[in-house]
Amino acid sequence: MTRYISSPKSSKSSYFFTPRLFALILDSLCVAVAYLAAFEIRFESKLFLGFFPIIRGYPLLKDYLIAGPLLLIVWFLALSWVGGYKRINLPALDEAWRLVKGAFLGTVLSMSAMFLYRESSFSRLVFVMGGILAFILIFSTREVVKLGYIFWVRRRGQARRVLILGQSRLSNMLKRILQKQGDRAVLRIPSLSLKSIQKTIKRSRIDEVLLADPKFDHKEAVLLAEFCDELGVHFRILPDILEIRMGEVVIDESLGLPTIQIKPVSLHGSSFLTKRVMDISLSVLFIGLFFIPLAFVSMLIVLTSRGPVFFRQDRLGYRNRVFRFFKFRTMVHNADDLLEELKSKSDRPGPVFKMKNDPRIFPVGGILRRLSIDEVPQLLNVLKGDMSIVGPRPQVIWETQTYDEWAKKRLNVLPGITGLWQVSGRAELTFEEMIELDIYYIEHWSPGLDFKIIFKTIPAVLFAKGAY
């Protein structure tokens, strides 16, 4: 997560920012209600008692109430550990994933703490049900509050006014991110003179200024920060090095002075492990469920066109590693020999060949392409570790020879079967738009984003939007 440089007053007001305190209070109420409900279900519900009768006697509610403060502290620590109070406006799927981890940790720690508390005997079922109910209540209330807040802001026209200075790729991306959040009114202008910017801040009643211009004079940036501080306007600087390589940027003070530390853009550690487990699980599940239909597709290819079932090609993947790429064959067997004659007829500008009504595609292959069934064998690449289910597309080797440093960032993660640009227009996008979407995915990866792309892939495939 990027940490921004702020003016002193902004930092102080952010430290006491009420939404985080409100979230803490709301979470505590949800946990308390969840465990009280779990107690009632466990010991008062006749339906539940029919399956799980009481063996060790009926406990006293006051024992659970006495342990309540310890329970709330444990859950606060668990949610804090997973970042539950660092950023409270995550997308719903990302929020759900974060809270799943927090709820699991909170439940395990709660059960451990109660085991050490020897004064009373506690039901493990209460803690398991309480953890599940707490997750449901916390997630639901957070989402309702976020939707209510955005509705209230839009209805009353009280969105925070944000001024973005700069015309770089970074400022473009920043504007899109803020606009999606829905609670900010974004104004983006080129970096003008200091006096012009100050007039704009006063005239437009700006609440927050984001400097995303690597060429902005450093002395004027300090003066602008002081000006914003006097007006109580938040001032933040996005370092120009982010324009070169955006990754996980933190402020390192181990040397006694603040320095910028850049971690790799590629997924690593627990993030890579999480994504890999998801890939293997979903691949095995899909192959198991659709093995017979996939075998039928293989027979159709053999019966309608001369050549092998699979198309194999060397592609460029993670960190420029070459691997053998699999697809159901959709073209005639000598398609690569005909490519040179067709390159000049590409329908997409840039170093990517894409052609409508490609004469190399046979009839059944055209159907497989429109429904994206030809991509399914790449699940074998996923199981081998060459690919992921979600990510930038595997790169054709001759196409990458013209890539600049910006485009080469696509090689910092495992390539994927589907990705952000595939669900955003597919072949209808320009080469530059494809690159921007792929890099946005790399720099903002989360399990929630992966699931969101997978869910969006289904209608994109069914309606064959931009597929040819």
Secondary structure, 3 states (H helix, E strand, C coil): CCCCEECHHHHHHHHCCHHHHHHHHHHHHHHHHHHHHHHHHHHHCHHHHHHCCCCCCCCCHHHHHHHHHHHHHHHHHHHHHCCCCCCCCCCHHHHHHHHHHHHHHHHHHHHHHHHHCCCCCCCHHHHHHHHHHHHHHHHHHHHHHHHHHHHHHHHHCCCEEEEEECCCHHHHHHHHHHHHHCCEEEEEECCCCHHHHHHHHHHCCCCEEEECCCCCCHHHHHHHHHHHHHHCCEEEECCCHHHHCCCEEEEECCCCCCEEEEECCCCCHHHHHHHHHHHHHHHHHHHHHCHHHHHHHHHHHHHHCCCCCEEEEEEECHHHCEEEEEEECCECCCHHHHHHHHHHHCCCCCCCCCCCCCCCECHHHHHHHHCCHHHCCHHHHHHHCCCEEECCCCEEHHHHCCCCCCHHHHHHCCCEEECCCCCCCHHHCCHHHHHHHHHHHHHCCCHHHHHHHHHHHHHHHHCCCCCC
